[in-house]
């Protein structure tokens, strides 16, 4: 592990640019969690926060937003998507010893894996002792086999994130489109909400697709256009 004060030696898979910011996060029932994470990113409030919520609860959004807010201030900050990087092995956690503000997404994938759990425990202790900051998230309470790691997690400030209502998801979709300079009529939003899975991951991915196809074809986002895109995706002539 690198010495304190030295430049971090980070393996390539750890570089993960922020894709979301606080402005694009619609809190719904998660306002308290949002305020806590915003304070965390400013170096204020609780140093170690655990976010818990399902795949569409916005936890990854908040982690990326927090790291994105820290980065311009010059602190070493990084979000590590563990579900994605798990195949690379637990040794990747060794590269985080000189990162001042660490966000670990989906730590529950490490549960039951002794090497991962031991390194998570060591990383927590190192962060705690050096007064650095840690955000760690999970879809549900991780079933850690290492009791000391489980106790460290419970010692965090814990927020349970709640999924947005359908009306809030529609608002979030409109806001996301507006950020891209897109006009998303209410009729189109209603059409999408009635025909697609109503989780934000699916809705945002669909908006990405509609934006790309509309740009390529020089089309406006109308109900007939969206119907065509959805039909083409499903192989309907």
MODELLER restraints for C-alpha pairs under 7 A, 6 or more apart:
rsr = mdl.restraints
at = mdl.atoms
rsr.add(forms.Gaussian(group=physical.xy_distance, feature=features.Distance(at['CA:1:A'], at['CA:94:A']), mean=6.19, stdev=0.5))
rsr.add(forms.Gaussian(group=physical.xy_distance, feature=features.Distance(at['CA:1:A'], at['CA:95:A']), mean=6.88, stdev=0.5))
rsr.add(forms.Gaussian(group=physical.xy_distance, feature=features.Distance(at['CA:1:A'], at['CA:97:A']), mean=6.83, stdev=0.5))
rsr.add(forms.Gaussian(group=physical.xy_distance, feature=features.Distance(at['CA:2:A'], at['CA:8:A']), mean=6.74, stdev=0.5))
rsr.add(forms.Gaussian(group=physical.xy_distance, feature=features.Distance(at['CA:2:A'], at['CA:97:A']), mean=6.92, stdev=0.5))
rsr.add(forms.Gaussian(group=physical.xy_distance, feature=features.Distance(at['CA:4:A'], at['CA:98:A']), mean=6.22, stdev=0.5))
rsr.add(forms.Gaussian(group=physical.xy_distance, feature=features.Distance(at['CA:8:A'], at['CA:98:A']), mean=5.58, stdev=0.5))
rsr.add(forms.Gaussian(group=physical.xy_distance, feature=features.Distance(at['CA:9:A'], at['CA:95:A']), mean=6.14, stdev=0.5))
rsr.add(forms.Gaussian(group=physical.xy_distance, feature=features.Distance(at['CA:10:A'], at['CA:95:A']), mean=5.38, stdev=0.5))
rsr.add(forms.Gaussian(group=physical.xy_distance, feature=features.Distance(at['CA:14:A'], at['CA:80:A']), mean=6.16, stdev=0.5))
rsr.add(forms.Gaussian(group=physical.xy_distance, feature=features.Distance(at['CA:16:A'], at['CA:79:A']), mean=6.45, stdev=0.5))
rsr.add(forms.Gaussian(group=physical.xy_distance, feature=features.Distance(at['CA:18:A'], at['CA:64:A']), mean=4.94, stdev=0.5))
rsr.add(forms.Gaussian(group=physical.xy_distance, feature=features.Distance(at['CA:18:A'], at['CA:65:A']), mean=6.58, stdev=0.5))
rsr.add(forms.Gaussian(group=physical.xy_distance, feature=features.Distance(at['CA:18:A'], at['CA:67:A']), mean=6.91, stdev=0.5))
rsr.add(forms.Gaussian(group=physical.xy_distance, feature=features.Distance(at['CA:18:A'], at['CA:68:A']), mean=5.39, stdev=0.5))
rsr.add(forms.Gaussian(group=physical.xy_distance, feature=features.Distance(at['CA:19:A'], at['CA:64:A']), mean=6.48, stdev=0.5))
rsr.add(forms.Gaussian(group=physical.xy_distance, feature=features.Distance(at['CA:20:A'], at['CA:61:A']), mean=5.68, stdev=0.5))
rsr.add(forms.Gaussian(group=physical.xy_distance, feature=features.Distance(at['CA:20:A'], at['CA:64:A']), mean=5.81, stdev=0.5))
rsr.add(forms.Gaussian(group=physical.xy_distance, feature=features.Distance(at['CA:20:A'], at['CA:65:A']), mean=5.22, stdev=0.5))
rsr.add(forms.Gaussian(group=physical.xy_distance, feature=features.Distance(at['CA:21:A'], at['CA:64:A']), mean=6.91, stdev=0.5))
rsr.add(forms.Gaussian(group=physical.xy_distance, feature=features.Distance(at['CA:21:A'], at['CA:65:A']), mean=4.03, stdev=0.5))
rsr.add(forms.Gaussian(group=physical.xy_distance, feature=features.Distance(at['CA:21:A'], at['CA:68:A']), mean=6.71, stdev=0.5))
rsr.add(forms.Gaussian(group=physical.xy_distance, feature=features.Distance(at['CA:22:A'], at['CA:65:A']), mean=5.36, stdev=0.5))
rsr.add(forms.Gaussian(group=physical.xy_distance, feature=features.Distance(at['CA:24:A'], at['CA:176:A']), mean=6.88, stdev=0.5))
rsr.add(forms.Gaussian(group=physical.xy_distance, feature=features.Distance(at['CA:26:A'], at['CA:172:A']), mean=6.23, stdev=0.5))
rsr.add(forms.Gaussian(group=physical.xy_distance, feature=features.Distance(at['CA:27:A'], at['CA:34:A']), mean=6.79, stdev=0.5))
rsr.add(forms.Gaussian(group=physical.xy_distance, feature=features.Distance(at['CA:28:A'], at['CA:164:A']), mean=5.95, stdev=0.5))
rsr.add(forms.Gaussian(group=physical.xy_distance, feature=features.Distance(at['CA:28:A'], at['CA:168:A']), mean=6.95, stdev=0.5))
rsr.add(forms.Gaussian(group=physical.xy_distance, feature=features.Distance(at['CA:29:A'], at['CA:162:A']), mean=6.34, stdev=0.5))
rsr.add(forms.Gaussian(group=physical.xy_distance, feature=features.Distance(at['CA:30:A'], at['CA:161:A']), mean=5.99, stdev=0.5))
rsr.add(forms.Gaussian(group=physical.xy_distance, feature=features.Distance(at['CA:30:A'], at['CA:162:A']), mean=6.50, stdev=0.5))
rsr.add(forms.Gaussian(group=physical.xy_distance, feature=features.Distance(at['CA:33:A'], at['CA:159:A']), mean=6.06, stdev=0.5))
rsr.add(forms.Gaussian(group=physical.xy_distance, feature=features.Distance(at['CA:37:A'], at['CA:66:A']), mean=6.52, stdev=0.5))
rsr.add(forms.Gaussian(group=physical.xy_distance, feature=features.Distance(at['CA:38:A'], at['CA:66:A']), mean=6.49, stdev=0.5))
rsr.add(forms.Gaussian(group=physical.xy_distance, feature=features.Distance(at['CA:39:A'], at['CA:45:A']), mean=5.78, stdev=0.5))
rsr.add(forms.Gaussian(group=physical.xy_distance, feature=features.Distance(at['CA:40:A'], at['CA:46:A']), mean=6.45, stdev=0.5))
rsr.add(forms.Gaussian(group=physical.xy_distance, feature=features.Distance(at['CA:40:A'], at['CA:47:A']), mean=6.44, stdev=0.5))
rsr.add(forms.Gaussian(group=physical.xy_distance, feature=features.Distance(at['CA:41:A'], at['CA:66:A']), mean=5.26, stdev=0.5))
rsr.add(forms.Gaussian(group=physical.xy_distance, feature=features.Distance(at['CA:41:A'], at['CA:67:A']), mean=6.90, stdev=0.5))
rsr.add(forms.Gaussian(group=physical.xy_distance, feature=features.Distance(at['CA:41:A'], at['CA:69:A']), mean=6.30, stdev=0.5))
rsr.add(forms.Gaussian(group=physical.xy_distance, feature=features.Distance(at['CA:41:A'], at['CA:70:A']), mean=5.48, stdev=0.5))
rsr.add(forms.Gaussian(group=physical.xy_distance, feature=features.Distance(at['CA:42:A'], at['CA:70:A']), mean=6.87, stdev=0.5))
rsr.add(forms.Gaussian(group=physical.xy_distance, feature=features.Distance(at['CA:46:A'], at['CA:157:A']), mean=6.95, stdev=0.5))
rsr.add(forms.Gaussian(group=physical.xy_distance, feature=features.Distance(at['CA:47:A'], at['CA:133:A']), mean=4.75, stdev=0.5))
rsr.add(forms.Gaussian(group=physical.xy_distance, feature=features.Distance(at['CA:47:A'], at['CA:134:A']), mean=6.28, stdev=0.5))
rsr.add(forms.Gaussian(group=physical.xy_distance, feature=features.Distance(at['CA:48:A'], at['CA:133:A']), mean=5.81, stdev=0.5))
rsr.add(forms.Gaussian(group=physical.xy_distance, feature=features.Distance(at['CA:48:A'], at['CA:134:A']), mean=4.74, stdev=0.5))
rsr.add(forms.Gaussian(group=physical.xy_distance, feature=features.Distance(at['CA:48:A'], at['CA:135:A']), mean=5.84, stdev=0.5))
rsr.add(forms.Gaussian(group=physical.xy_distance, feature=features.Distance(at['CA:48:A'], at['CA:156:A']), mean=5.48, stdev=0.5))
rsr.add(forms.Gaussian(group=physical.xy_distance, feature=features.Distance(at['CA:48:A'], at['CA:157:A']), mean=6.45, stdev=0.5))
rsr.add(forms.Gaussian(group=physical.xy_distance, feature=features.Distance(at['CA:49:A'], at['CA:134:A']), mean=6.48, stdev=0.5))
rsr.add(forms.Gaussian(group=physical.xy_distance, feature=features.Distance(at['CA:49:A'], at['CA:135:A']), mean=5.00, stdev=0.5))
rsr.add(forms.Gaussian(group=physical.xy_distance, feature=features.Distance(at['CA:49:A'], at['CA:136:A']), mean=6.51, stdev=0.5))
rsr.add(forms.Gaussian(group=physical.xy_distance, feature=features.Distance(at['CA:49:A'], at['CA:156:A']), mean=5.31, stdev=0.5))
rsr.add(forms.Gaussian(group=physical.xy_distance, feature=features.Distance(at['CA:49:A'], at['CA:157:A']), mean=4.72, stdev=0.5))
rsr.add(forms.Gaussian(group=physical.xy_distance, feature=features.Distance(at['CA:49:A'], at['CA:158:A']), mean=5.98, stdev=0.5))
rsr.add(forms.Gaussian(group=physical.xy_distance, feature=features.Distance(at['CA:50:A'], at['CA:135:A']), mean=5.89, stdev=0.5))
rsr.add(forms.Gaussian(group=physical.xy_distance, feature=features.Distance(at['CA:50:A'], at['CA:136:A']), mean=4.96, stdev=0.5))
rsr.add(forms.Gaussian(group=physical.xy_distance, feature=features.Distance(at['CA:50:A'], at['CA:137:A']), mean=5.45, stdev=0.5))
rsr.add(forms.Gaussian(group=physical.xy_distance, feature=features.Distance(at['CA:50:A'], at['CA:156:A']), mean=5.91, stdev=0.5))
rsr.add(forms.Gaussian(group=physical.xy_distance, feature=features.Distance(at['CA:50:A'], at['CA:157:A']), mean=5.95, stdev=0.5))
rsr.add(forms.Gaussian(group=physical.xy_distance, feature=features.Distance(at['CA:50:A'], at['CA:158:A']), mean=4.73, stdev=0.5))
rsr.add(forms.Gaussian(group=physical.xy_distance, feature=features.Distance(at['CA:50:A'], at['CA:159:A']), mean=6.35, stdev=0.5))
rsr.add(forms.Gaussian(group=physical.xy_distance, feature=features.Distance(at['CA:51:A'], at['CA:59:A']), mean=6.44, stdev=0.5))
rsr.add(forms.Gaussian(group=physical.xy_distance, feature=features.Distance(at['CA:51:A'], at['CA:136:A']), mean=6.37, stdev=0.5))
rsr.add(forms.Gaussian(group=physical.xy_distance, feature=features.Distance(at['CA:51:A'], at['CA:137:A']), mean=4.57, stdev=0.5))
rsr.add(forms.Gaussian(group=physical.xy_distance, feature=features.Distance(at['CA:51:A'], at['CA:138:A']), mean=6.55, stdev=0.5))
rsr.add(forms.Gaussian(group=physical.xy_distance, feature=features.Distance(at['CA:51:A'], at['CA:158:A']), mean=5.97, stdev=0.5))
rsr.add(forms.Gaussian(group=physical.xy_distance, feature=features.Distance(at['CA:51:A'], at['CA:159:A']), mean=5.06, stdev=0.5))
rsr.add(forms.Gaussian(group=physical.xy_distance, feature=features.Distance(at['CA:51:A'], at['CA:160:A']), mean=6.13, stdev=0.5))
rsr.add(forms.Gaussian(group=physical.xy_distance, feature=features.Distance(at['CA:51:A'], at['CA:161:A']), mean=6.84, stdev=0.5))
rsr.add(forms.Gaussian(group=physical.xy_distance, feature=features.Distance(at['CA:52:A'], at['CA:137:A']), mean=5.60, stdev=0.5))
rsr.add(forms.Gaussian(group=physical.xy_distance, feature=features.Distance(at['CA:52:A'], at['CA:138:A']), mean=5.00, stdev=0.5))
rsr.add(forms.Gaussian(group=physical.xy_distance, feature=features.Distance(at['CA:52:A'], at['CA:139:A']), mean=5.51, stdev=0.5))
rsr.add(forms.Gaussian(group=physical.xy_distance, feature=features.Distance(at['CA:52:A'], at['CA:140:A']), mean=5.97, stdev=0.5))
rsr.add(forms.Gaussian(group=physical.xy_distance, feature=features.Distance(at['CA:52:A'], at['CA:159:A']), mean=6.16, stdev=0.5))
rsr.add(forms.Gaussian(group=physical.xy_distance, feature=features.Distance(at['CA:52:A'], at['CA:160:A']), mean=4.83, stdev=0.5))
rsr.add(forms.Gaussian(group=physical.xy_distance, feature=features.Distance(at['CA:52:A'], at['CA:161:A']), mean=5.87, stdev=0.5))
rsr.add(forms.Gaussian(group=physical.xy_distance, feature=features.Distance(at['CA:53:A'], at['CA:59:A']), mean=6.61, stdev=0.5))
rsr.add(forms.Gaussian(group=physical.xy_distance, feature=features.Distance(at['CA:53:A'], at['CA:138:A']), mean=6.55, stdev=0.5))
rsr.add(forms.Gaussian(group=physical.xy_distance, feature=features.Distance(at['CA:53:A'], at['CA:139:A']), mean=4.72, stdev=0.5))
rsr.add(forms.Gaussian(group=physical.xy_distance, feature=features.Distance(at['CA:53:A'], at['CA:140:A']), mean=6.33, stdev=0.5))
rsr.add(forms.Gaussian(group=physical.xy_distance, feature=features.Distance(at['CA:53:A'], at['CA:160:A']), mean=5.84, stdev=0.5))
rsr.add(forms.Gaussian(group=physical.xy_distance, feature=features.Distance(at['CA:53:A'], at['CA:161:A']), mean=4.84, stdev=0.5))
rsr.add(forms.Gaussian(group=physical.xy_distance, feature=features.Distance(at['CA:53:A'], at['CA:162:A']), mean=6.61, stdev=0.5))
rsr.add(forms.Gaussian(group=physical.xy_distance, feature=features.Distance(at['CA:54:A'], at['CA:139:A']), mean=4.73, stdev=0.5))
rsr.add(forms.Gaussian(group=physical.xy_distance, feature=features.Distance(at['CA:55:A'], at['CA:139:A']), mean=6.47, stdev=0.5))
rsr.add(forms.Gaussian(group=physical.xy_distance, feature=features.Distance(at['CA:56:A'], at['CA:163:A']), mean=6.36, stdev=0.5))
rsr.add(forms.Gaussian(group=physical.xy_distance, feature=features.Distance(at['CA:56:A'], at['CA:199:A']), mean=5.75, stdev=0.5))
rsr.add(forms.Gaussian(group=physical.xy_distance, feature=features.Distance(at['CA:56:A'], at['CA:200:A']), mean=5.79, stdev=0.5))
rsr.add(forms.Gaussian(group=physical.xy_distance, feature=features.Distance(at['CA:56:A'], at['CA:201:A']), mean=6.22, stdev=0.5))
rsr.add(forms.Gaussian(group=physical.xy_distance, feature=features.Distance(at['CA:57:A'], at['CA:161:A']), mean=5.88, stdev=0.5))
rsr.add(forms.Gaussian(group=physical.xy_distance, feature=features.Distance(at['CA:57:A'], at['CA:162:A']), mean=5.70, stdev=0.5))
rsr.add(forms.Gaussian(group=physical.xy_distance, feature=features.Distance(at['CA:57:A'], at['CA:163:A']), mean=4.56, stdev=0.5))
rsr.add(forms.Gaussian(group=physical.xy_distance, feature=features.Distance(at['CA:59:A'], at['CA:137:A']), mean=6.81, stdev=0.5))
rsr.add(forms.Gaussian(group=physical.xy_distance, feature=features.Distance(at['CA:60:A'], at['CA:105:A']), mean=6.51, stdev=0.5))
rsr.add(forms.Gaussian(group=physical.xy_distance, feature=features.Distance(at['CA:63:A'], at['CA:79:A']), mean=6.80, stdev=0.5))
rsr.add(forms.Gaussian(group=physical.xy_distance, feature=features.Distance(at['CA:63:A'], at['CA:103:A']), mean=6.08, stdev=0.5))
rsr.add(forms.Gaussian(group=physical.xy_distance, feature=features.Distance(at['CA:64:A'], at['CA:79:A']), mean=6.39, stdev=0.5))
rsr.add(forms.Gaussian(group=physical.xy_distance, feature=features.Distance(at['CA:67:A'], at['CA:77:A']), mean=5.89, stdev=0.5))
rsr.add(forms.Gaussian(group=physical.xy_distance, feature=features.Distance(at['CA:67:A'], at['CA:78:A']), mean=6.09, stdev=0.5))
rsr.add(forms.Gaussian(group=physical.xy_distance, feature=features.Distance(at['CA:67:A'], at['CA:79:A']), mean=6.43, stdev=0.5))
rsr.add(forms.Gaussian(group=physical.xy_distance, feature=features.Distance(at['CA:70:A'], at['CA:77:A']), mean=6.60, stdev=0.5))
rsr.add(forms.Gaussian(group=physical.xy_distance, feature=features.Distance(at['CA:71:A'], at['CA:77:A']), mean=6.16, stdev=0.5))
rsr.add(forms.Gaussian(group=physical.xy_distance, feature=features.Distance(at['CA:75:A'], at['CA:100:A']), mean=6.53, stdev=0.5))
rsr.add(forms.Gaussian(group=physical.xy_distance, feature=features.Distance(at['CA:76:A'], at['CA:99:A']), mean=5.06, stdev=0.5))
rsr.add(forms.Gaussian(group=physical.xy_distance, feature=features.Distance(at['CA:76:A'], at['CA:100:A']), mean=5.23, stdev=0.5))
rsr.add(forms.Gaussian(group=physical.xy_distance, feature=features.Distance(at['CA:76:A'], at['CA:101:A']), mean=6.41, stdev=0.5))
rsr.add(forms.Gaussian(group=physical.xy_distance, feature=features.Distance(at['CA:77:A'], at['CA:99:A']), mean=5.78, stdev=0.5))
rsr.add(forms.Gaussian(group=physical.xy_distance, feature=features.Distance(at['CA:77:A'], at['CA:100:A']), mean=5.89, stdev=0.5))
rsr.add(forms.Gaussian(group=physical.xy_distance, feature=features.Distance(at['CA:77:A'], at['CA:101:A']), mean=4.57, stdev=0.5))
rsr.add(forms.Gaussian(group=physical.xy_distance, feature=features.Distance(at['CA:77:A'], at['CA:102:A']), mean=5.80, stdev=0.5))
rsr.add(forms.Gaussian(group=physical.xy_distance, feature=features.Distance(at['CA:78:A'], at['CA:101:A']), mean=6.59, stdev=0.5))
rsr.add(forms.Gaussian(group=physical.xy_distance, feature=features.Distance(at['CA:78:A'], at['CA:102:A']), mean=5.29, stdev=0.5))
rsr.add(forms.Gaussian(group=physical.xy_distance, feature=features.Distance(at['CA:78:A'], at['CA:103:A']), mean=6.14, stdev=0.5))
rsr.add(forms.Gaussian(group=physical.xy_distance, feature=features.Distance(at['CA:79:A'], at['CA:102:A']), mean=6.15, stdev=0.5))
rsr.add(forms.Gaussian(group=physical.xy_distance, feature=features.Distance(at['CA:79:A'], at['CA:103:A']), mean=4.49, stdev=0.5))
rsr.add(forms.Gaussian(group=physical.xy_distance, feature=features.Distance(at['CA:79:A'], at['CA:104:A']), mean=5.97, stdev=0.5))
rsr.add(forms.Gaussian(group=physical.xy_distance, feature=features.Distance(at['CA:80:A'], at['CA:103:A']), mean=6.09, stdev=0.5))
rsr.add(forms.Gaussian(group=physical.xy_distance, feature=features.Distance(at['CA:80:A'], at['CA:104:A']), mean=4.97, stdev=0.5))
rsr.add(forms.Gaussian(group=physical.xy_distance, feature=features.Distance(at['CA:80:A'], at['CA:105:A']), mean=6.03, stdev=0.5))
rsr.add(forms.Gaussian(group=physical.xy_distance, feature=features.Distance(at['CA:81:A'], at['CA:104:A']), mean=6.34, stdev=0.5))
rsr.add(forms.Gaussian(group=physical.xy_distance, feature=features.Distance(at['CA:81:A'], at['CA:105:A']), mean=4.90, stdev=0.5))
rsr.add(forms.Gaussian(group=physical.xy_distance, feature=features.Distance(at['CA:81:A'], at['CA:106:A']), mean=6.80, stdev=0.5))
rsr.add(forms.Gaussian(group=physical.xy_distance, feature=features.Distance(at['CA:82:A'], at['CA:104:A']), mean=6.70, stdev=0.5))
rsr.add(forms.Gaussian(group=physical.xy_distance, feature=features.Distance(at['CA:82:A'], at['CA:105:A']), mean=5.72, stdev=0.5))
rsr.add(forms.Gaussian(group=physical.xy_distance, feature=features.Distance(at['CA:82:A'], at['CA:106:A']), mean=5.73, stdev=0.5))
rsr.add(forms.Gaussian(group=physical.xy_distance, feature=features.Distance(at['CA:82:A'], at['CA:107:A']), mean=6.42, stdev=0.5))
rsr.add(forms.Gaussian(group=physical.xy_distance, feature=features.Distance(at['CA:83:A'], at['CA:106:A']), mean=5.89, stdev=0.5))
rsr.add(forms.Gaussian(group=physical.xy_distance, feature=features.Distance(at['CA:83:A'], at['CA:109:A']), mean=6.17, stdev=0.5))
rsr.add(forms.Gaussian(group=physical.xy_distance, feature=features.Distance(at['CA:90:A'], at['CA:115:A']), mean=6.51, stdev=0.5))
rsr.add(forms.Gaussian(group=physical.xy_distance, feature=features.Distance(at['CA:90:A'], at['CA:116:A']), mean=5.10, stdev=0.5))
rsr.add(forms.Gaussian(group=physical.xy_distance, feature=features.Distance(at['CA:90:A'], at['CA:119:A']), mean=7.00, stdev=0.5))
rsr.add(forms.Gaussian(group=physical.xy_distance, feature=features.Distance(at['CA:93:A'], at['CA:119:A']), mean=6.73, stdev=0.5))
rsr.add(forms.Gaussian(group=physical.xy_distance, feature=features.Distance(at['CA:100:A'], at['CA:132:A']), mean=5.31, stdev=0.5))
rsr.add(forms.Gaussian(group=physical.xy_distance, feature=features.Distance(at['CA:100:A'], at['CA:133:A']), mean=6.40, stdev=0.5))
rsr.add(forms.Gaussian(group=physical.xy_distance, feature=features.Distance(at['CA:101:A'], at['CA:132:A']), mean=6.21, stdev=0.5))
rsr.add(forms.Gaussian(group=physical.xy_distance, feature=features.Distance(at['CA:101:A'], at['CA:133:A']), mean=4.75, stdev=0.5))
rsr.add(forms.Gaussian(group=physical.xy_distance, feature=features.Distance(at['CA:101:A'], at['CA:134:A']), mean=5.95, stdev=0.5))
rsr.add(forms.Gaussian(group=physical.xy_distance, feature=features.Distance(at['CA:102:A'], at['CA:133:A']), mean=6.28, stdev=0.5))
rsr.add(forms.Gaussian(group=physical.xy_distance, feature=features.Distance(at['CA:102:A'], at['CA:134:A']), mean=4.92, stdev=0.5))
rsr.add(forms.Gaussian(group=physical.xy_distance, feature=features.Distance(at['CA:102:A'], at['CA:135:A']), mean=6.20, stdev=0.5))
rsr.add(forms.Gaussian(group=physical.xy_distance, feature=features.Distance(at['CA:103:A'], at['CA:134:A']), mean=5.83, stdev=0.5))
rsr.add(forms.Gaussian(group=physical.xy_distance, feature=features.Distance(at['CA:103:A'], at['CA:135:A']), mean=4.48, stdev=0.5))
rsr.add(forms.Gaussian(group=physical.xy_distance, feature=features.Distance(at['CA:103:A'], at['CA:136:A']), mean=5.64, stdev=0.5))
rsr.add(forms.Gaussian(group=physical.xy_distance, feature=features.Distance(at['CA:104:A'], at['CA:135:A']), mean=6.15, stdev=0.5))
rsr.add(forms.Gaussian(group=physical.xy_distance, feature=features.Distance(at['CA:104:A'], at['CA:136:A']), mean=4.59, stdev=0.5))
rsr.add(forms.Gaussian(group=physical.xy_distance, feature=features.Distance(at['CA:104:A'], at['CA:137:A']), mean=6.36, stdev=0.5))
rsr.add(forms.Gaussian(group=physical.xy_distance, feature=features.Distance(at['CA:105:A'], at['CA:136:A']), mean=5.79, stdev=0.5))
rsr.add(forms.Gaussian(group=physical.xy_distance, feature=features.Distance(at['CA:105:A'], at['CA:137:A']), mean=4.97, stdev=0.5))
rsr.add(forms.Gaussian(group=physical.xy_distance, feature=features.Distance(at['CA:105:A'], at['CA:138:A']), mean=6.73, stdev=0.5))
rsr.add(forms.Gaussian(group=physical.xy_distance, feature=features.Distance(at['CA:106:A'], at['CA:137:A']), mean=5.26, stdev=0.5))
rsr.add(forms.Gaussian(group=physical.xy_distance, feature=features.Distance(at['CA:106:A'], at['CA:138:A']), mean=4.45, stdev=0.5))
rsr.add(forms.Gaussian(group=physical.xy_distance, feature=features.Distance(at['CA:106:A'], at['CA:139:A']), mean=6.59, stdev=0.5))
rsr.add(forms.Gaussian(group=physical.xy_distance, feature=features.Distance(at['CA:107:A'], at['CA:136:A']), mean=6.72, stdev=0.5))
rsr.add(forms.Gaussian(group=physical.xy_distance, feature=features.Distance(at['CA:107:A'], at['CA:137:A']), mean=6.06, stdev=0.5))
rsr.add(forms.Gaussian(group=physical.xy_distance, feature=features.Distance(at['CA:107:A'], at['CA:138:A']), mean=5.43, stdev=0.5))
rsr.add(forms.Gaussian(group=physical.xy_distance, feature=features.Distance(at['CA:108:A'], at['CA:138:A']), mean=5.30, stdev=0.5))
rsr.add(forms.Gaussian(group=physical.xy_distance, feature=features.Distance(at['CA:108:A'], at['CA:139:A']), mean=6.96, stdev=0.5))
rsr.add(forms.Gaussian(group=physical.xy_distance, feature=features.Distance(at['CA:108:A'], at['CA:142:A']), mean=4.71, stdev=0.5))
rsr.add(forms.Gaussian(group=physical.xy_distance, feature=features.Distance(at['CA:110:A'], at['CA:116:A']), mean=5.63, stdev=0.5))
rsr.add(forms.Gaussian(group=physical.xy_distance, feature=features.Distance(at['CA:110:A'], at['CA:117:A']), mean=6.32, stdev=0.5))
rsr.add(forms.Gaussian(group=physical.xy_distance, feature=features.Distance(at['CA:111:A'], at['CA:117:A']), mean=6.66, stdev=0.5))
rsr.add(forms.Gaussian(group=physical.xy_distance, feature=features.Distance(at['CA:111:A'], at['CA:142:A']), mean=5.98, stdev=0.5))
rsr.add(forms.Gaussian(group=physical.xy_distance, feature=features.Distance(at['CA:111:A'], at['CA:143:A']), mean=5.66, stdev=0.5))
rsr.add(forms.Gaussian(group=physical.xy_distance, feature=features.Distance(at['CA:111:A'], at['CA:144:A']), mean=4.77, stdev=0.5))
rsr.add(forms.Gaussian(group=physical.xy_distance, feature=features.Distance(at['CA:111:A'], at['CA:145:A']), mean=6.92, stdev=0.5))
rsr.add(forms.Gaussian(group=physical.xy_distance, feature=features.Distance(at['CA:112:A'], at['CA:144:A']), mean=5.93, stdev=0.5))
rsr.add(forms.Gaussian(group=physical.xy_distance, feature=features.Distance(at['CA:112:A'], at['CA:145:A']), mean=5.73, stdev=0.5))
rsr.add(forms.Gaussian(group=physical.xy_distance, feature=features.Distance(at['CA:117:A'], at['CA:146:A']), mean=6.73, stdev=0.5))
rsr.add(forms.Gaussian(group=physical.xy_distance, feature=features.Distance(at['CA:121:A'], at['CA:149:A']), mean=5.31, stdev=0.5))
rsr.add(forms.Gaussian(group=physical.xy_distance, feature=features.Distance(at['CA:127:A'], at['CA:133:A']), mean=6.52, stdev=0.5))
rsr.add(forms.Gaussian(group=physical.xy_distance, feature=features.Distance(at['CA:144:A'], at['CA:150:A']), mean=5.80, stdev=0.5))
rsr.add(forms.Gaussian(group=physical.xy_distance, feature=features.Distance(at['CA:169:A'], at['CA:200:A']), mean=6.80, stdev=0.5))
rsr.add(forms.Gaussian(group=physical.xy_distance, feature=features.Distance(at['CA:170:A'], at['CA:189:A']), mean=6.50, stdev=0.5))
rsr.add(forms.Gaussian(group=physical.xy_distance, feature=features.Distance(at['CA:174:A'], at['CA:184:A']), mean=6.20, stdev=0.5))
rsr.add(forms.Gaussian(group=physical.xy_distance, feature=features.Distance(at['CA:177:A'], at['CA:183:A']), mean=6.74, stdev=0.5))
rsr.add(forms.Gaussian(group=physical.xy_distance, feature=features.Distance(at['CA:177:A'], at['CA:184:A']), mean=6.47, stdev=0.5))
rsr.add(forms.Gaussian(group=physical.xy_distance, feature=features.Distance(at['CA:184:A'], at['CA:221:A']), mean=6.33, stdev=0.5))
rsr.add(forms.Gaussian(group=physical.xy_distance, feature=features.Distance(at['CA:187:A'], at['CA:223:A']), mean=6.90, stdev=0.5))
rsr.add(forms.Gaussian(group=physical.xy_distance, feature=features.Distance(at['CA:188:A'], at['CA:222:A']), mean=6.14, stdev=0.5))
rsr.add(forms.Gaussian(group=physical.xy_distance, feature=features.Distance(at['CA:188:A'], at['CA:223:A']), mean=5.22, stdev=0.5))
rsr.add(forms.Gaussian(group=physical.xy_distance, feature=features.Distance(at['CA:191:A'], at['CA:223:A']), mean=6.93, stdev=0.5))
rsr.add(forms.Gaussian(group=physical.xy_distance, feature=features.Distance(at['CA:214:A'], at['CA:220:A']), mean=6.28, stdev=0.5))
rsr.add(forms.Gaussian(group=physical.xy_distance, feature=features.Distance(at['CA:214:A'], at['CA:221:A']), mean=6.96, stdev=0.5))
